[in-house]
């Protein structure tokens, strides 16, 4: 089994928002929810970097730890998923998540935020793989079809990589050594307690 | 000011990182693919790393092109501290506060026993201690509080205690309803706290009699009955705990009920920490209040039950209040039921 991860090579990201659009379209994500988003740090200044961010599918995920109804589970591919049937929409996973991944379809109408929605690493939810129920709640299940997450597959500059952690770390590492400088595997230290050693 | 400073620091960090990047862009011939670092230097030395930014900023924030402005926070490591509070500290605070209070009350009950009516505390005459509005307010707050406390504790201890017993599906369904109850009953609870503050504040201003009451151990420790007005010092402590605690719960709860209305993500984390801590402490305090109002003291429950207490009991426990009540009537000391004026 692979240990699935994301890595965003901020040196390559051109902030085209292709990943966010691909994600929204692939999963028919509810209005107002962005499972993946692009944040530009130091916009317009020297050293500007754009980072594509979504759920990082953390090791020892904080969201799963704080959930009062334990609706999270980790798949064999180390993808962190949750059950919308169990979720009570309390918002705790959002407080705990370092990456701001969990979101709610309704914000603040008297605490009824609805079921939490977040990146599924294109691998659905607890329902049967590729079922209608799964698609309606969580979007498509590309992993079950043998495909990787669409955001990374669509990335025009291949800044965003998805796949087994060791494989994508090796690709990134080769790039860094080839071009002579790194971009600092964003989020890795926080999500996986390790960074890519060069 | 600090935000500006942080942005400046981040800018400085990134500016320092930039020359390394620019030095490379002038190169025409791509370096041969190799696994060895060509110049022996650490190629990531100049890269902006998360670690570096976290040291300089408390969270990573940038610009975002979607309308959802709060998504511009790239990373907030404070989530880990909040998790540590919620998962490591809070269950212990809750457990120790509530079980500790229950143990104290049990010890008190088995050593001191129920405070019985003393000889001559039953005259048969009644005096009205709390009018119907006061009792309505009390029970509205009491009912709401019990539901709020149980549904609140469910967030902390439910998955540890209840979920293994009833299974995840039933527990999630119960938690969903508990959450709705928590969110909606917060409003009548707050209204009740407001009413309580209005009708009882006047009788709960601390004064010299309270010092004397506390010095004499409130009559709990000795045999005597220290002087007390309408509310003794112990009751005043309960009053102020409920009023201040209740408003604190309302304020912090409001920030959680309306996410991002007034607080950002870190503000909401702080709100939750405050809300949960005050909540469990208040629950422990109210356990003591429930004990002394029912099991702990004979005759005390009537005050909030029927509103009428025995005049002799009132004379023993709230002598100065009885004197004042009786002085209000022209016909001297009277033993007929007499309403306290609505405040």
Interface residues (C-beta under 8 A of the other chain):
Chain A: X11 X15 X17 X20 X32 X34 X37 X38 X39 X40 X41 X42 X43 X45 X46 X47 X48 X49 X51 X53 X62 X65 X66 X67 X68 X69 X70 X71 X85 X86 X87 X88 X89 X90 X91 X92 X94 X95 X96 X97 X98 X99 X100 X107 X108 X110 X111 X112 X113 X174 X176 X177 X178 X179 X180 X181 X182 X183 X184 X186 X187 X188 X189 X190 X195 X198
Chain B: X10 X11 X13 X14 X15 X17 X18 X20 X21 X24 X30 X31 X33 X34 X35 X36 X37 X38 X39 X42 X43 X44 X46 X47 X48 X49 X50 X51 X53 X60 X61 X62 X63 X64 X65 X66 X68 X70 X71 X72 X73 X74 X75 X76 X77 X79 X80 X82 X83 X86 X87 X154 X155 X156 X158 X159 X163 X168 X169 X171 X172 X175 X176 X179 X180 X183 X184 X256 X257 X258 X259 X260 X261 X265 X268 X269 X272
